[in-house]
Amino acid sequence: MVKFPEAARRLFAGVFVCRKCKSKKRAPIQKILQGKVICGKCGSRHFRPIKKGK
C-alpha cells in the first residue's frame, strides 16, 4: 500500500482507533497505555492500533 517508510510513518504512526465507536485519534503510545487519552466522540479510553491494510 505505502511505497516508502516516510509515508507509512506519517499515515500510521501514533494513530489509534476507538474500540467502541471506531473513530481515529492521534496520540503518543505512552498516553494510550496509561489511559490518559479520551475519545472525542464517545468518551471511551479503550483504543487499538490502526490496521495498516494490505
C-alpha positions, -999 to 999 in steps of 0.1 A, spaced: 0 0 0 26 25 10 58 27 -11 82 43 13 87 44 51 82 82 55 46 79 41 39 49 63 51 67 94 30 98 85 -1 77 80 1 51 107 25 61 135 6 72 166 -29 66 152 -53 46 173 -89 36 168 -116 37 195 -129 2 202 -164 15 209 -172 40 181 -143 33 156 -131 69 155 -94 77 149 -72 95 174 -36 105 171 -17 103 203 16 90 218 15 54 227 26 60 263 -5 81 269 -27 55 253 -12 28 275 -16 49 307 -53 56 298 -49 94 296 -64 97 261 -102 101 258 -122 95 227 -137 128 215 -168 111 202 -179 87 229 -157 94 259 -141 59 259 -105 52 270 -101 19 251 -81 21 219 -64 -2 194 -36 4 168 -49 12 133 -46 -16 108 -21 -10 80 -41 -25 52 -29 -50 25 
